[in-house]
Amino acid sequence: MQLTSPRLRAALLAAASLTLVAAVLPPPKALGIGDRLFPELGNPGYDVLSYDLSLTYKDNRSPLDAVTVIDARALEDLERVNLDFTHGTVASAEVNGEPARFESAGEDLVLTPAHPVVAHTPLRVVVRHTSDPRGRDDGGWVTTEDGLAMANQADAAHRVFPCNDHPADKAFFTFRITVPAGLTAVANGLPAARPVRRSGQPTTWTYRTLHPMATELAQVSVGSSAVPFGTGPHGLPLRDVVPAADRQRLEPWLKKTPAHIAWMEERVGRYPFENYGVLIARAKTGFELETQTLSLFESGLFTAGAYPEWYVESVMVHELAHQWFGDSVTPRTWSDLWLNEGHATWYEALYADGLGKYSLERRMREAYQRSDQWRAAGGPPAAPKPAPPGEKIGLFRPVVYDGSALILYALRQEIGADAFDRVERRWVAEHADSTAGTEDFVRLASREAGRDLEPFLKPWLYGATTPPMPGHPEWSAKAPKAAPAGPKAAVKEVPKKA
Ligand SMILES: [Zn+2]
């Protein structure tokens, strides 16, 4: 038989080479980039430059239809391309314009391209899939009373879309979200196109980030939302997303953001992104989350009346501080989480101190008293114990919050307020839009102090017990029986994680 159509011939040859490749390759397996706490997170061999996510939402009972387009660069020859992905059904996959075989291995989606990808060439992956928001409490989609929000930290972005799910690989994002008439979709970054509304028809909302972002910081909100706009310091666009029915009573809280940003800018320099705002969702998450440019809060924090105003404001400042510490400067590994949470807790505590409600020194003294217990339970700040199986946010223990803010307090005591101030400013300036780790911080602190601080900082970062606090020889880390309760002394219940 003679094939007469070149297209048919090409298709046959492609199918033949697929079979050939499959015949010689070992079975697919889940890969990772060697993160101590999440060994199978991220994938070797390529660097993602951008994600383009198209999501079509119907209701909270149905999986979303999705197309994920990944533009990357191969760092080595690749016979297979591993992505992190679970909780969705894959309909098809393409690599560089040709159909690719796809299989699951653990929480990886393993693609076998028709032709191996050559090192240092562009790699484009298209996956058509669903994204299932139903019945889950392991992160990713959060179902709200009126739609969805996203909470991907630390390892749950790949429960929403196929990706290289590690903060060490940041990329630009475009979101195209189609929702039924009457609902509003919002995502990180700025609107990229005006939504076209036709009565009764679904509407597509498009957003684009102007800065690279870690997958764990992606945010997509769908709901009956009001989206008030405003202006922050030096013209910074502000955009909040709140349940439309709650807009009026949330307005006084939304009005606080410009002053919070000005307060942070006085301490560490310019806000690092294109816009900012808070996303207040009618959901019970037990945490707030610093999704890039649009921090997620549960509405109860503001509306339940359970917390004093100073506490709520300090939590708002905590998430805002993360935009510099954690979002613009992303941890290189999850063991560097203390750099996120220690700094966010530091500015949260400093803000409360400024309001005259809870002094920084008292908070640090109380943290010091519990620090040995925290280290025993969670490991040292820069080498935390893995989360217990099935407890995905188990990594977020006191030792990475107040237990790590304590390291910053110790550093300031040791090198003085001026040098500490320089460390903070240079940290976010030098590593903006990038990733950095504990060693980078020790190096920078040493440079600003004019001496090697590794001998001082190492026991603080990696010690099983808490070193003596400079300037406070009277402080003891041996907790008394009835340990002081920290910020909990002032509020009934503190959200699990912020
Ligand atoms: Zn935090």
Boltz pocket constraint, residues with backbone or C-beta under 6 A from the ligand:
constraints:
  - pocket:
      binder: B
      contacts: [[A, 288], [A, 318], [A, 322], [A, 340], [A, 341], [A, 344], [A, 497], [A, 498]]
      max_distance: 6.0
